[in-house]
Amino acid sequence: MSNKTPSEQKEEYRKEIGICLKAISGAMIRAVEIKKNMRAELDEVRRKDDILFEQTNPGVYYDKTEFRIKNPGFYREQEARIKDNAASRLKAQYGVVVEAIDELEEAAKARHAIVSIDDPKFSSAIAIIQAAGAGIDFDTASGINAQFKGDQNSLATLKSIYLSQKCQHDGGIDKLIYNLKDVLNAIRVNGLILQAFQPEGFVNRLAMHIAKIAEGEGFEFDPKPDDNDLIAEFSKRSGVPEEQLRGF
């Protein structure tokens, strides 16, 4: 990229980030589908297990959960097979996301290091802030910031200029700036990638962090791609079984 202008280099890295986000999104969509199919298979096995028990124990009332724990039989064997199959399929998607996040980090860091000194729009923005000085109004600053949404280096530079000019208003620029290192640390320290691609893990917890990166780089990303994650959370709070909630 050495023969390209700073702005062209930034755009190349932006494209790389977009490719990585698309790969992550695709893997999440496939993971959600795998888990959806797994839950459907488990529900069907539970139904067959209920029928089997009722046929062999007519007229007997029992707690199904307790019975299944004490008497593994048909259900437990099938449950293990179904979950193992899902885990195997999810492992491939996990690998895709690990690689994509590493590549995204590399591209984002490179992009953040480039100053768009060749961009007349950027030079004009700096000149306006410096000319207005401390008295720049919120709307003017906000309008300037909006031109560079998704360009973290330019936003960081503008913020430093607002500070150097002792501006009373910076147009809420902090809302457009994010810390890549902090977001990635939160993902890795909390094991969100591994968790997302477990049969009973939560995809949305990872997606919400990836969405922060996407927004900061000027992309859209669904922060809650898995409706069942929401159902699981509601189930925990309400005490209503997930299978029953999915049937509504």
C-alpha positions as CSV (number, residue, x, y, z in Angstrom):
1,M,0.0,0.0,0.0
2,S,3.1,2.3,0.0
3,N,2.2,3.8,-3.4
4,K,-1.3,4.8,-2.3
5,T,-2.3,8.1,-0.6
6,P,-3.1,8.0,3.1
7,S,-6.9,8.2,2.3
8,E,-6.5,5.3,-0.2
9,Q,-4.7,3.2,2.4
10,K,-7.4,3.9,4.9
11,E,-10.0,2.8,2.4
12,E,-8.2,-0.5,1.6
13,Y,-8.0,-1.3,5.3
14,R,-11.7,-0.4,5.7
15,K,-12.5,-2.9,3.0
16,E,-10.5,-5.6,4.8
17,I,-12.4,-4.8,8.0
18,G,-15.7,-5.1,6.1
19,I,-14.7,-8.5,4.8
20,C,-13.8,-9.7,8.3
21,L,-17.1,-8.4,9.7
22,K,-19.0,-10.2,6.9
23,A,-17.2,-13.5,7.7
24,I,-18.0,-13.1,11.4
25,S,-21.7,-12.3,10.7
26,G,-21.9,-15.3,8.3
27,A,-20.4,-17.7,10.9
28,M,-22.9,-16.4,13.5
29,I,-25.8,-16.9,11.2
30,R,-24.7,-20.4,10.6
31,A,-24.2,-21.0,14.3
32,V,-27.7,-19.8,15.1
33,E,-29.1,-22.1,12.5
34,I,-27.1,-25.1,13.8
35,K,-28.4,-24.4,17.4
36,K,-31.9,-23.9,16.1
37,N,-31.8,-27.3,14.4
38,M,-30.3,-28.8,17.6
39,R,-33.0,-27.5,19.8
40,A,-35.7,-28.8,17.4
41,E,-34.1,-32.2,17.4
42,L,-33.9,-32.2,21.2
43,D,-37.6,-31.2,21.5
44,E,-38.5,-34.0,19.2
45,V,-36.5,-36.5,21.2
46,R,-38.2,-35.3,24.4
47,R,-41.6,-35.8,22.8
48,K,-40.7,-39.4,21.8
49,D,-39.2,-40.0,25.2
50,D,-42.5,-38.9,26.8
51,I,-44.4,-41.2,24.6
52,L,-42.1,-44.1,25.3
53,F,-42.4,-43.6,29.1
54,E,-46.1,-43.3,28.9
55,Q,-46.4,-46.5,26.9
56,T,-44.2,-48.5,29.4
57,N,-45.6,-46.8,32.5
58,P,-49.2,-46.2,31.8
59,G,-51.0,-43.9,34.3
60,V,-47.8,-43.1,36.2
61,Y,-47.2,-39.4,37.0
62,Y,-43.6,-38.3,37.2
63,D,-41.3,-35.4,37.0
64,K,-39.8,-35.7,33.6
65,T,-36.6,-33.9,34.4
66,E,-35.9,-35.9,37.5
67,F,-36.9,-39.2,35.7
68,R,-34.5,-38.4,32.8
69,I,-31.6,-37.7,35.2
70,K,-32.2,-41.0,37.2
71,N,-33.0,-43.1,34.1
72,P,-30.8,-42.0,31.1
73,G,-32.3,-44.4,28.7
74,F,-33.5,-43.3,25.3
75,Y,-33.4,-39.5,25.9
76,R,-29.9,-39.1,27.3
77,E,-28.3,-41.2,24.6
78,Q,-30.0,-39.2,21.9
79,E,-29.3,-35.9,23.6
80,A,-25.6,-36.7,23.7
81,R,-25.5,-37.6,20.0
82,I,-27.4,-34.5,19.0
83,K,-25.2,-32.1,21.0
84,D,-22.0,-33.8,19.9
85,N,-23.1,-33.4,16.3
86,A,-23.9,-29.7,16.8
87,A,-20.6,-29.1,18.6
88,S,-18.7,-30.6,15.7
89,R,-20.4,-28.3,13.2
90,L,-20.0,-25.2,15.5
91,K,-16.3,-25.9,15.8
92,A,-15.7,-25.0,12.2
93,Q,-17.6,-21.7,12.6
94,Y,-15.5,-20.9,15.7
95,G,-12.4,-21.3,13.7
96,V,-13.7,-18.8,11.1
97,V,-14.5,-16.2,13.7
98,V,-11.1,-16.5,15.6
99,E,-9.3,-16.0,12.3
100,A,-11.5,-13.1,11.2
101,I,-11.2,-11.3,14.5
102,D,-7.4,-11.5,14.4
103,E,-7.4,-10.1,10.8
104,L,-9.9,-7.4,11.8
105,E,-7.7,-6.3,14.6
106,E,-4.7,-6.1,12.4
107,A,-6.5,-4.1,9.7
108,A,-8.2,-1.8,12.3
109,K,-4.9,-1.0,14.0
110,A,-3.3,-0.2,10.7
111,R,-6.2,2.0,9.7
112,H,-6.2,3.9,13.0
113,A,-2.5,4.7,12.5
114,I,-3.0,6.6,9.2
115,V,-3.6,10.4,9.2
116,S,-5.6,11.6,6.1
117,I,-3.2,14.5,5.4
118,D,-4.3,14.4,1.8
119,D,-8.0,14.8,2.5
120,P,-9.1,18.5,1.9
121,K,-12.3,17.8,3.9
122,F,-10.1,16.9,6.9
123,S,-7.9,20.0,6.5
124,S,-11.0,22.2,6.1
125,A,-12.5,20.7,9.3
126,I,-9.4,21.5,11.3
127,A,-9.3,25.1,9.9
128,I,-12.9,25.7,10.9
129,I,-12.4,24.5,14.4
130,Q,-9.2,26.6,14.8
131,A,-11.0,29.7,13.4
132,A,-14.0,29.3,15.6
133,G,-11.8,28.6,18.7
134,A,-13.4,28.1,22.1
135,G,-16.7,29.6,21.0
136,I,-17.6,26.9,18.4
137,D,-21.2,25.8,18.9
138,F,-22.4,22.3,19.4
139,D,-24.2,22.0,16.0
140,T,-21.2,23.1,14.0
141,A,-18.9,20.7,15.8
142,S,-21.5,17.9,15.5
143,G,-21.7,18.5,11.7
144,I,-18.0,18.4,11.4
145,N,-17.7,15.2,13.4
146,A,-20.5,13.5,11.3
147,Q,-18.3,13.8,8.2
148,F,-15.7,11.5,9.8
149,K,-18.0,8.9,11.4
150,G,-16.2,5.5,11.2
151,D,-12.8,7.2,10.8
152,Q,-11.2,6.7,14.2
153,N,-7.9,8.5,13.5
154,S,-9.6,11.6,12.1
155,L,-12.0,11.7,15.0
156,A,-9.2,11.3,17.6
157,T,-7.3,14.1,15.8
158,L,-10.4,16.4,15.9
159,K,-10.9,15.6,19.6
160,S,-7.3,16.7,20.3
161,I,-7.9,20.0,18.4
162,Y,-11.1,20.7,20.3
163,L,-9.1,20.2,23.5
164,S,-6.2,22.4,22.4
165,Q,-8.6,25.2,21.4
166,K,-10.4,24.8,24.8
167,C,-13.7,24.5,23.0
168,Q,-16.8,24.5,25.2
169,H,-18.5,22.2,22.7
170,D,-17.1,19.3,20.8
171,G,-20.3,18.1,19.2
172,G,-20.4,14.9,21.3
173,I,-17.4,13.4,19.6
174,D,-16.8,10.8,22.3
175,K,-19.9,9.0,21.1
176,L,-18.2,8.3,17.8
177,I,-14.9,7.1,19.3
178,Y,-14.3,3.6,20.7
179,N,-11.3,1.8,22.2
180,L,-10.5,-1.2,20.0
181,K,-8.1,-2.7,22.6
182,D,-10.7,-2.6,25.3
183,V,-13.4,-4.2,23.2
184,L,-11.1,-7.0,22.1
185,N,-9.9,-7.6,25.6
186,A,-13.5,-7.9,26.8
187,I,-14.1,-10.5,24.1
188,R,-11.0,-12.5,24.9
189,V,-10.8,-12.3,28.6
190,N,-14.4,-13.4,28.9
191,G,-14.1,-16.2,26.4
192,L,-17.0,-14.9,24.4
193,I,-15.9,-16.5,21.1
194,L,-15.6,-20.0,22.6
195,Q,-18.9,-19.4,24.5
196,A,-20.7,-18.3,21.4
197,F,-19.9,-21.4,19.5
198,Q,-20.8,-24.0,22.2
199,P,-24.1,-25.8,21.7
200,E,-25.7,-24.1,24.7
201,G,-23.6,-20.9,24.5
202,F,-24.8,-17.3,23.7
203,V,-24.0,-15.8,20.4
204,N,-25.5,-12.3,21.3
205,R,-22.9,-11.6,23.9
206,L,-20.1,-11.8,21.3
207,A,-22.3,-10.0,18.7
208,M,-22.9,-7.0,20.9
209,H,-19.1,-6.4,21.2
210,I,-18.5,-7.0,17.5
211,A,-21.2,-4.4,16.8
212,K,-19.2,-1.8,18.8
213,I,-16.2,-2.4,16.6
214,A,-18.4,-2.3,13.4
215,E,-20.1,1.0,14.4
216,G,-16.7,2.5,15.2
217,E,-15.4,1.6,11.8
218,G,-18.5,2.8,9.9
219,F,-20.4,-0.5,9.4
220,E,-23.7,-2.0,10.5
221,F,-23.7,-5.2,12.5
222,D,-26.6,-7.0,14.1
223,P,-25.9,-7.0,17.9
224,K,-28.6,-9.6,18.6
225,P,-28.7,-12.2,15.8
226,D,-30.0,-15.0,17.9
227,D,-33.6,-14.7,19.2
228,N,-33.1,-17.8,21.4
229,D,-30.4,-16.0,23.4
230,L,-33.2,-13.6,24.4
231,I,-35.5,-16.4,25.2
232,A,-32.9,-18.1,27.4
233,E,-32.4,-14.9,29.3
234,F,-36.1,-14.5,29.8
235,S,-36.5,-18.1,30.8
236,K,-33.9,-17.6,33.6
237,R,-35.7,-14.5,34.9
238,S,-39.2,-15.8,34.6
239,G,-38.7,-19.5,35.4
240,V,-40.7,-20.5,32.3
241,P,-39.0,-23.4,30.4
242,E,-37.3,-22.4,27.2
243,E,-39.1,-25.1,25.2
244,Q,-42.4,-23.6,26.3
245,L,-41.4,-20.1,25.4
246,R,-40.2,-21.2,22.0
247,G,-43.7,-22.7,21.4
248,F,-45.5,-19.3,21.9
